[in-house]
């Protein structure tokens, strides 16, 4: 039997972090800031996990439609938001009913000189009743008064049940909530666990949806930008956790006092086995995102707002959600929000479908273009296809109740191993960062009282 190979250095690191997604990067940054010697091992060629951005012909293309909510509290403490140069979508949406577009906006959040006109146009739209708008304001205010922990305790009820219980009409449920929440959770059926929906609804009431100047990948890149060479090791796959650290897929061993498993749930299950109560199989929601370049002069809008498909439900008495048919859920124009997403004379269009499409790219683009012509007219024939992303594992199925996770439950009996990831929280940027902070705090606390001040700085004295 050959002896295992040691890593490029034979020292014993204070902590080994497996995975450089947002949770792993947050945990690593917190531990490094506390003075620990940390090495971060990432199997991919770049950090960030599902937060990825490609540069194509001067455009920034995120892997799927993703936004940052400016009201995130933990993320605000960890990230330099000024450095990200965030710019926000306008609150509200354009909603397509039949073949006509209608404006739906929250007049309370509109600029003062447009409040009245936005209110009138919203009331005239066949999307919501007067009672719906009144109910929406009361519902949002009630959620904003509740602490997050209280909202997340309410589980086991579908979003559809909850919306009906609150008093919304079937009209606003089908024509607004299905495409709007469908764009967030990649599921227009509204089988989403209501706790997840209410958490997001609360956050959106306190903030706006924004894009960083450098694309969504700028968020994880910022966390590790100042690290010394050798701390982050890409294209490095961990095969197993050992008594002294980890063993890589090539047999190399890296030694560490503690191991933070910050992979996706399936990877954590593989490495930790029964030490972490993750289901054997987690179901995922998929998304398909098709990007087009448009000459600025022929773009269908100049306003940074979402365009929603309010026709997802068949208007017949036995109306069915169009989840199994080809249907665009929403279209966004990211460069109208954040100009850095496109060259100056161009506009970037992001077309989003809430599932994977089993067809080749040319056929898919042809289908998308055909449907877009019904949305925006014949000028769509001049839109230039840039790239298509099919993301089969974009979002853990939100119909499952939130998995409440106590970080200490992920520690082994010697306090050597802890896990983190957005699947343990709210499957969001905020959830990933929160989970990473909790894991770092547990690592510091398990090292003894001498590091308790570092733990207190991470999440406060609790």
Buried (B, 14 or more C-beta within 10 A) or exposed (E): EEEEEEBEEEEEBBBBBBBBBBBBBBBBBBBBBBEBBBBBBBBBEBBBBBBBBBEEEEBBBBBBBBBBBBBBEBBBEBBEBEEBBBBBBBBBBBBBBEEEBBBBBBBEEBEEEEBEEBBEBBBEBEBBBEEBBEBBBEBBEEBEEBEBEEBBEBBEBBBBEBBBEBEBBEBBBBBBBBBBBBBBBBBBBBBBBBBBBBBBBBBBBBBBBBBBBBBBBBBBBBBBEEBEEEBBBEEBEBBEBBEBBBBBEEEBBBBBBBBBBBBBBBBBBBBBEEBBEBEEEBEBBBBBBBBBBBEBEEBBBEEBBBBBBBBBBEEEEEEEBBBEEBBBBBBBBBBBBBBBBBBEEBBBBBBBBBBBBEEEEEEBBEBBBEBBBEBBEEBBEEBEBBBBBBBEBBBBBBBBBBBEBEBEBBBEEEBBBBBBBBBBBBBBBBBBBBBBBBBBBBBBBBBEEEBBEBBBBBBEEE
